[in-house]
Amino acid sequence: MKILVIGGSGFLSSVAVAILLERGHQVTTFTRGRSGERPTTTANLIRLTGDRHDPAALQNALLAGPFDAVYDFIAYEPAESRLAAKTFHGRVGRFIHCSTISVYLVSDQVTCPITEEQDKAPLMPFWERNPFGMTYGINKRACEEILWQAHDERQFPVSMLRPTFISGPHDPAKRDFFWIERINDGGPLLVPGHGEFLFQSVYVEDAARAFTDLLEAENSIGKAYNVAAEEILSLNDYLHLLARLMGRDIRFVHLDQELFDRLPFSRHPGGDVFPFNTRRDATFSLEEISRDLGYHTTPIAQWLATTIDWFTTHYNGHSTGYEARAQELAVIQKIDEDRSPL
Ligand SMILES: NC(=O)c1ccc[n+]([C@@H]2O[C@H](COP(=O)([O-])OP(=O)(O)OC[C@H]3O[C@@H](n4cnc5c(N)ncnc54)[C@H](OP(=O)(O)O)[C@@H]3O)[C@@H](O)[C@H]2O)c1
C-alpha cells in the first residue's frame, strides 16, 4: 500500500514507519524536518518537509499520492484534526488517528477495565495535577470529536488507537528512566502514596505494531481501540520488577499523597515526575483490539530489560527532576527520623 504518515520521526511514529517498510509498504513521511531522523536505507521511503498547520503544505503532500491510508501521529489540537479531516476527506481509503487513554482519564467516572465506549463520560473539574495530562486529554478528546463527526456525517474513514503510557528506548518522556536513574544511584526511592493503584504501560514496539496491524483490519473503520500491555502492575510491583531486573536491592519509602503533593519537587515544569503514580486504578480493556487485530504484547520483563539497557548505555542526560534528588533523600531521612523510636 501507499501510505502517508504525518509525523514519522518521533518516538512512536518512527517505529511504526520501520514496521510499515518491513511489511513492504511504500511510505511517505511528513514532518518539518527539524528533529533528528533515525537512518533508514530503503527505496520505499520518501520524506516530505512541511508544517502540518499549513493547509497548502498538506495539500502538496497529497501530490505524492494517491494514498491508500494516512496516519496522523501528531494531532494534539482540534484545529489540527479539523484541517486533516478537510484535507483528506474523499482522498484516502483510510485515516488512522493516534489518540490516547487520556481521553478517558479526564473524567471522574471511569470503570476499570476502561472500555472504549467510556470516552464521552463527563469531564472532571479542571485538575492541573491530573497524571494523564488535563489540557492534553481535553484537546485529544476534541480531536477525536471532530474526526467522529466527519465519520458520522461524511463517511470519513477514520479509525483510532488510544495508547496508554508508551515505554521503550528513545522515550522522550523518560518515564522509566526516572526510576531507573534513582535505582542506579543506590539511594532509597521516595514513592508517592501507597503505590498500590493499578496501571498499564505499553512497549513502543507493541504499540507501533498495533498501528500497522490496523491497516489490515477492514472492519476497524469507525472504531477506536485501547492499546496497552496485557500485564497489569501497581507502582510497587513495577518498582520491584525494575530493581530485580537491575540486580539492585532497593528500599522504598512511601509518603502520603497529600503530604507528597506539598513537596516542591513533586511537580516539574519539564514534564511528568514520579511517573506511573496514577492516583487511581487505570486499567484498560483489550477485548476489542484482541478480537479485531489478534493483539498480543511482549512480556514486560523482556521490554523493561531492553529499556533499562538502552537508557543505561546510550543515554547521557538525567531524568526529569533529578536535580532535586538530594531533596528527595532529605525527605526520606526526615521520614526515617520521625519513625525512629525515641
Ligand atoms: N508517549 C506516550 O506515552 C503517548 C501515550 C499515548 C499517546 N501518545 C500519542 O503519540 C503521539 C506521539 O507520537 P510520536 O512520539 O511518534 O510523535 P512526536 O514525537 O510527538 O512527533 C513526531 C514528529 O512529528 C514532527 N512534527 C512535530 N510538529 C510538526 C508539525 N507542526 N508539522 C509537521 N511535523 C511535525 C516532529 O518532527 P519535526 O520536528 O522534524 O517536524 C516529530 O519528530 C501523539 O499523538 C500522542 O498523543 C503518546
PDBQT file of the ligand as one rigid body, heavy atoms in Angstrom, charges set to zero:
ROOT
HETATM    1  N1  LIG A 401       4.368   8.979  24.529  1.00  0.00    +0.000 N 
HETATM    2  C1  LIG A 401       3.306   8.490  25.131  1.00  0.00    +0.000 C 
HETATM    3  O1  LIG A 401       3.394   7.956  26.246  1.00  0.00    +0.000 OA
HETATM    4  C2  LIG A 401       1.972   8.555  24.445  1.00  0.00    +0.000 A 
HETATM    5  C3  LIG A 401       0.884   7.928  25.046  1.00  0.00    +0.000 A 
HETATM    6  C4  LIG A 401      -0.346   7.933  24.388  1.00  0.00    +0.000 A 
HETATM    7  C5  LIG A 401      -0.469   8.566  23.168  1.00  0.00    +0.000 A 
HETATM    8  N2  LIG A 401       0.608   9.199  22.616  1.00  0.00    +0.000 N 
HETATM    9  C6  LIG A 401       0.434   9.861  21.342  1.00  0.00    +0.000 C 
HETATM   10  O2  LIG A 401       1.512   9.510  20.496  1.00  0.00    +0.000 OA
HETATM   11  C7  LIG A 401       1.694  10.556  19.541  1.00  0.00    +0.000 C 
HETATM   12  C8  LIG A 401       3.137  10.978  19.541  1.00  0.00    +0.000 C 
HETATM   13  O3  LIG A 401       3.814  10.126  18.675  1.00  0.00    +0.000 OA
HETATM   14  P1  LIG A 401       5.369  10.283  18.441  1.00  0.00    +0.000 P 
HETATM   15  O4  LIG A 401       6.026  10.055  19.760  1.00  0.00    +0.000 OA
HETATM   16  O5  LIG A 401       5.790   9.415  17.361  1.00  0.00    +0.000 OA
HETATM   17  O6  LIG A 401       5.429  11.761  17.933  1.00  0.00    +0.000 OA
HETATM   18  P2  LIG A 401       6.181  13.056  18.362  1.00  0.00    +0.000 P 
HETATM   19  O7  LIG A 401       7.464  12.701  18.969  1.00  0.00    +0.000 OA
HETATM   20  O8  LIG A 401       5.272  13.899  19.186  1.00  0.00    +0.000 OA
HETATM   21  O9  LIG A 401       6.380  13.806  16.971  1.00  0.00    +0.000 OA
HETATM   22  C9  LIG A 401       6.603  13.161  15.763  1.00  0.00    +0.000 C 
HETATM   23  C10 LIG A 401       7.268  14.041  14.775  1.00  0.00    +0.000 C 
HETATM   24  O10 LIG A 401       6.335  14.967  14.255  1.00  0.00    +0.000 OA
HETATM   25  C11 LIG A 401       7.018  16.087  13.737  1.00  0.00    +0.000 C 
HETATM   26  N3  LIG A 401       6.249  17.305  13.936  1.00  0.00    +0.000 N 
HETATM   27  C12 LIG A 401       6.012  17.971  15.087  1.00  0.00    +0.000 A 
HETATM   28  N4  LIG A 401       5.272  19.067  14.841  1.00  0.00    +0.000 NA
HETATM   29  C13 LIG A 401       5.053  19.083  13.496  1.00  0.00    +0.000 A 
HETATM   30  C14 LIG A 401       4.352  19.965  12.629  1.00  0.00    +0.000 A 
HETATM   31  N5  LIG A 401       3.742  21.075  13.083  1.00  0.00    +0.000 N 
HETATM   32  N6  LIG A 401       4.299  19.684  11.322  1.00  0.00    +0.000 NA
HETATM   33  C15 LIG A 401       4.912  18.577  10.831  1.00  0.00    +0.000 A 
HETATM   34  N7  LIG A 401       5.604  17.710  11.596  1.00  0.00    +0.000 NA
HETATM   35  C16 LIG A 401       5.672  17.971  12.924  1.00  0.00    +0.000 A 
HETATM   36  C17 LIG A 401       8.333  16.175  14.514  1.00  0.00    +0.000 C 
HETATM   37  O11 LIG A 401       9.404  16.261  13.580  1.00  0.00    +0.000 OA
HETATM   38  P3  LIG A 401       9.928  17.747  13.151  1.00  0.00    +0.000 P 
HETATM   39  O12 LIG A 401      10.314  18.419  14.424  1.00  0.00    +0.000 OA
HETATM   40  O13 LIG A 401      11.064  17.456  12.239  1.00  0.00    +0.000 OA
HETATM   41  O14 LIG A 401       8.773  18.415  12.483  1.00  0.00    +0.000 OA
HETATM   42  C18 LIG A 401       8.399  14.867  15.317  1.00  0.00    +0.000 C 
HETATM   43  O15 LIG A 401       9.582  14.180  15.095  1.00  0.00    +0.000 OA
HETATM   44  C19 LIG A 401       0.782  11.696  19.927  1.00  0.00    +0.000 C 
HETATM   45  O16 LIG A 401      -0.393  11.644  19.169  1.00  0.00    +0.000 OA
HETATM   46  C20 LIG A 401       0.455  11.372  21.390  1.00  0.00    +0.000 C 
HETATM   47  O17 LIG A 401      -0.780  11.911  21.791  1.00  0.00    +0.000 OA
HETATM   48  C21 LIG A 401       1.827   9.208  23.220  1.00  0.00    +0.000 A 
ENDROOT
TORSDOF 0
